[in-house]
Amino acid sequence: MSQIKTVNPATDATLSTYDMMDKATAFQKIELAHAAFEKWKTKTHAERAPILRDIAKELRAHADEFSQLMTNEMGKLLRDGQTEIELCARIFEYTAEHGPEKLADEERTHSGGKKRGVVTYSPIGVVYSIQPWNFPIYQPVRVLAANLMAGNSVVLKHAEICTGSGLLLQKVCAKAGLPDGLFEVIVIDHDTSDEVIAHDLVRGVTMTGSDGAGRQIGQTAAKHLKKSVLELGSNDSYLVLEDADIELAVKTCVMGRLYNNGQTCVSAKRFIVTDAVYDAFISGFVDAMKSIKMGDPTSDDTQLGPLSSAGQYKTVAEQVEKSLAHGADLLCGGNPDEAQTGQYYPATVLGNCKPGAPAYDDEIFGPVASVIRAKDDEDAMRIANDSRYGLGGGIFSKDAEKALKLARNHFDTGMIRINSFGAADPNMPFGGVKDSGFGREHGGFGMKEFVNAKAIYLP
């Protein structure tokens, strides 16, 4: 039987070893999830809501345990783990409060308005959730909460490096009273995962990860005619316009680039700065990045912890090297201490980034900022949209209405922050366009991704 092990990226010490499930065991979990769905689907939305609220309570009660485990498994700052668990609790509470209304039957008419029609949002069954390591609890939760309220069951395949986090989430949900089978965790390889997608009882597939993995999973789901939601990567652009508050922009962009050790799909990655304010922004931004304290993720004064794994470290280092070879300037950082224990990569700023370099074209999933000079505001927007991605982005301008107009009419992404940074909010839709995927989570939208909008014609 093959095994996987989890490793602490701050110390390189092995944490735990887990046995991989064979196909038969994974299929048994799917069958359990389907059996649980058959009972759960008969409950009303109002009857499901209390369980979601109880899960929120249990999450908060286990916040310290979750936070320490996430720090151990993928290097997240300990305090950020607390923030993540609070967000997860709020997602369950939002879903419990608003789900019954969002998913309520709709009264309509048919036959020229003469007869009554009803539209119901009926659950479809087992939803297969494939999730990454960067937010070990939040990523599964945003799928789980929405689908439990909709009446579905969920089978989770978590990233190998945070297997413990996925299993702890299942344990806490059970402690909160979630009926057996409604949330199952499977520890499997990629080949078995493809067979799970093909399983007749799996009705939907949702995945968060890279666009490369998204293509493979999306194609497999489409081959078997399974509905899918894909939340993929991005190289989000933050525009610093000619009338930007530079002090605010510098402070926010540093936070936006380094949050979660730079490993956030919707974080600030490309900084497109207009010529009029370029020098002022660069001066403040580079100084701020140089001052970042990197170290032990459990320490209160640490601002930047390790990357999640040796593989992730290697990927980021290679992307920086290729960008420098393509003409980018190293303004600070780079040159990590190869002798240091742990997967620590310093806060880095690359200037003069051009098309063809990873720093311009691709997603660097680490604490590396790409700075691009624009001639003016119009040129900045052109550069921002010159990307195969379209998940998030930001605009810095003292004229909020002008920024709103740009965001609404010109910025080709799913989410845009104006003079601020943030990762997600339960009340706002989350998702992207282009190679950043399709479908939406949060804001009530995620509850309707895996339901059957059923038309019922009454005489």
N, C-alpha and C positions, 0 to 999 in steps of 0.2 A: 504494500500500500504506500503510495507516494505521500510525502508530507511537505508542509510549508512551515517556515519559521518567521516570526516577527523580530525585528531588530530595532533597538533604540538608536536613532540617528545622531543623538548627542554624545553617546558613549561607545557606539558600535557593539554593544553587548546584546546577546540574544535574549529575548524576552520570553517567548513561548513557542511551542511546536504544535502543529495541528495536523490531523489526518485529513487527507482529501477524500471526499465522498465519491463513490462510484456512481454510475448512471442509475442503477437500480435504486440506490438510497435517495438520490436527488428526485427521482420520479415519485418515490413514496411521499416525499415532502410536498410535491405538487398535488398529489391526490388528497393529502390531508388538508391542504389549503382550499381545494375545490369543495371538499365536504363541509368545511367550516363556512365557506361562502354560501352554500345552499341554505344554511340556517340564518346566517347574518343578513342575507338579502331580504328576508321577510320582515325584518325590523324596520320601524320608521326612522327617519332621520333624527327625530327628537329622542328616540330610544337609544340611538348610537352615541349621541352627544355626551352623555355623562361619562362613558368609558374614555373618551378623548380627554375630558377634563381631568379624570383620574390619572391618566398617563402623564399629563402636564405636571401634576403634583409629584408623581414619583420621579420624574426627570429632575425636578428641583431638589428633591430629597437626596438624589444620588449625584448631584452636581460635582461634588469634590472627587468622587470616584471616577466619573466620566472624564473630568478635566485631567486628572493625573494619567489616566490610561491613554488619552489622546496625545498628551505631551510625550509619553513614553513611546508610543507607536509611530508618531510622525513628526515630532519636534515642535508642535504648536506651543506658543507661549502659554503658560499655565493660566494666566488671567484671561486670555482669549478663549480658552476652553470654557470658562465660566460664562462668558458672553454668548458663546455658541449654544450652550444648554438653555440659557434663558430665552434665546430666540426660538429654540425648538419648542419650549413650553408655550410660548406665545402663539406659535403656529397651530398647535393643538387647540388652544383656547379660541383662537380666531375661527378655526374650522368648526368647532363645536357651536360657536355663537352664530355664525353666518351660514353654515352649511344647510340647515333646514330651509332657509329662505332661498338660497341660491339654487337648490336642487328641487324646489317645490314644483308640483305640477302646474302647467300653464293652461289656462282656459282659452280656447280659440273657437272659431266657427269654420264651417265648410259648406259646400253646396251654395255658394253665393251668399253666405252669411245666414242661411236659414236653419242650419243644424249645428249641433254642439260638437266640438272637437276638444280632445285633451292631449297635451304633450307631456309625457313622463320622461324623466331622466333615470333610466333603469340601469342598475349595475350589470356588468358583463361577465365577471368571474375573476380568474387568477391573473394578476398583473405581475410581470417579471421585472424586477428593479435591479439594474446593474449600476453600481455606484463607485466613485473614486475615493481617494484617501484624504483629500485636502480638508474636507469638513466631515469627519468620520460619523458624526451623528446627524448633523443638519441635512446632509444630502439624502440619506434614507428617510428622514422624518418628513421632508416636504412631499415625498411620494406617498408615504404611509398614511399620514393624517388625511390627505385629500381622498385617498381611495377607500379608507375605512369609512369615512363619512358617506361616500358615494355608494357603499355597500359591497365593495370588492374585497378580496383578500390579496396579500402581497407576499411574494417570494423574493428574498434579497440575495443577490450575489455581490458581496462587498469586495473591495480591493484587498489583495492578500495581506498587505502590510498593516492593515487595521482590522484584521479578522476578529480580534478580541473586542473591539468597539461594537461591531455588528452583533456579536453574541451577547454582549452586555445589554444592548438595546432590546433585544428579544426577551431577555430575562426580566428587565424592568417593566416592559409592556405586560408580560404575564403576571407580574406582581401587582400591577395596577388593575388586573381583572380582565384583560383582553382574552376572549375565548381562544382555546387551543386551535392552532391551525391558521388563524387569520393573519399571522405574521410568522413566516418561516425563513430561516437563514440557511443557505446551502454553501458549502465550501467545496468548490469544483474548479476544474481547469477550463480553458477556453473551448476545447472541443466538446466537452460535455455541455457547456453553456449554449453552444449552437443547437444541441439536441433538445435542450430545455425550451428554447425559442420555438422549435418545431412541434413541441408536445401539443396534442389536441386540446388539452385543458387550459393551456396558457392562451389568454385572449388579448393581451396587450403587453408591449415591451417599452420600458422607459430606461434611458441610459444617459449618464453624465460622464463626459470624458473628452478625449481629443477628437478632432475631426476625422482623423484616420480611423480610429476605432469606431466612430460613429458611422462611417461609410460601411464598414464591414457588418456591423450589427443591424443597421438600417436595411441593407440589402438582404440579410438573412431573414429579417422580419417580413420584408416585402415579398420575398419568395414564398413564404408560408401564409401570406395574406393576413398578417397581424398588424394591427394599429400600433404605431410607435410615436414616442416623443423623444427627441434628441436635444440635449443641452450640451453644446460642444464648446471648444475653446474660443479664444479671441485675442487680438492684440489691441485692446481698447485704446482709443485716442482721447487725450484730454487737451483741449484747445485753450491756449492762453492768448486772448484777443488783445487788440491794441489798447482797449480801455479797461483791462483787467486790474484788479487789486493784487499787485505782485506779492505782497506779504502773505495774503490769504492763499494765493495760488501756490506759493512755495510750501507753506505749511501743509496744505491739503494734499498736494501731489506727493510729498514724501510719505505721508500716511497712506495714501492710495496705492503707492508702489510697494510698500513694505508690509502692509497688513497681511497677516497669516504667513509671514516670512516670504512674502512675494508670490505665494502660491494660491492665487484666487483667480478664477476664470474671468470674473467681472471687475478685476482691479485695474488701476491706471497703469498702462504699459508704455504707450508711445505719447510723448509730450510734444505737441506741435505748437511752436511759439512764434508769434509774429515778430517781424524784424524790429518793429518800434520798441519792443520790450524785451527782446532776446537777451541782451547783455545783463540787464538787471535780474531777469529770472534765473539765468544760468549761474550768476554769482551767488545768489541766495540758495538756490537748489543744491548746487555742488557742495557748498559749505555745510548745509544741513545734512546731506547724505554722508559726508565725511565724519560728522560728529556722532553718528549712530553707534550705539554700544551693542556689539554682538557678543553673545555668550550663552550661558546656562539658561534654558527656557523656563526653569522653575524659579529663577530669581526675579524679584519685583522690578529691579532697575534694568533688566535686559530689554532691549528694543528689537533685536533681531536674533532669532534662534537658527538652528540648522535647517538645511533642506531635508526633505522627508526620507531620502535614501541615498545610497551610493550611486545608484543608477540615475537618480534625478540630478545629483551633483555633477556627474559626468556629462549629462545632456546640457546643462546650463553652461558649464565651462567650455564645451565645444561650440556652443552657439556664440558665446562672447568671442572666442578665438576666430571664428569664421567671419564675424562682423568686423573685427579689427582688420582682418586680412582684406576685407572688402572696402576699406577706407574709413571706417568709423574711428573716432578719436576717443581714447580712454581718458575721461575727465576725472575720475576717481574710482577706487575699488579695483576689481579684477585681482589678478595675482594672489589667489588664496594661499594660505599656509598649508602646503601639502603634508607637512609633518604633524599637523594638529589632529588630535583624535576627534572624530565626529565629522559630519557632513556640512561643515560651515563654509558658506560662501559670502563674502563681504558685500555691503551695499555698494552698487556700481552704477556709474553714469557713463553712457556712451553718447558722444556728440557727433554731429555731421553724418547721421545715419541716412543711407541712400537705398533706393529700391535694389533688390537682389541680395541684400544682407539679411540674415535672420532677425536682426534687431529692427528691421523695417517690415519685412514680409511675414514673419512667423510670430508665434507666441513664445516668449521666454518666461517659463514658469519658475521664477525665482527673483531675487532682489536686484534686478537689472533694469535700469531706466533707459529708454531710447529717446534722445532729444532730436527733433527735426525742426529746422528753421523754415518759416513760411514768409512770403513777401508781405502779405496782408491778411485780413480776416477771410476774404474770399478764397485765397490760396490755401489757408489753413483748413477750411472746410473741404476743399478739393483733396488735399492730402489725407485727411481723416477718412474719407470715403474710398480712398485708393487702397483698399484692403479686401481680401477674400472673406474676411470675418465681419460680423455685425452683432455682437452681443451687447456691449455697453459703451459708454463714453462720457465725456464731460465738457463743459464750457465754462470758462472764467471770463466774466464781463460784468462791469458795474451796471449795465443796462439789462436788467433781468428780462424785460419784455422782448428786447432784441434777441437775447439768448433763447427765449422760448420759441420765437419765430424760427430761428435757425434749427432748433431741436425738432420742431414739428414738421417743417417743410423740407429740410435739407439733410439732416443727419440720418444716415441709413443704418440705424441700429435699433435694437429692441428696448434699450434702457439708456437714459441720459440724465446725468446729474448736472445741475447748474450751481456753480460756486460751492460745491460740497462733494463729499465722497461717502459712499456706503455700499454694502454688499447686497442686502436684500431686506424686504419688508413684507410681512404677511398680507398687507392690504394692497400691494401693488403687483402687477403681473411681472413674472420673471421669465426671460427667454430671449432668443435672438433671431437673426435672419442670415441669409447667405450661408457660408460654411460654418456658422455658429449654431446651425440646427433649426428645429422647428417645434412648434407646440409651446404651451405656456404653463407655468406653475404659479402658485400664490394668487392672491387677489380674487379668489373665487374661480379663476379660469382653470386651475388644475383639477378642480373637482369634476369638471365636465369633459376632461380629456378622454377618460375611459368609461363612458356611459353610452347607453343606447338611447338616443333622442327618439322615443317611440311615439308614433302618431296613432291615436285611437279615435276612430270615427263613430260617433253615436248617432242613432237614427233620429 
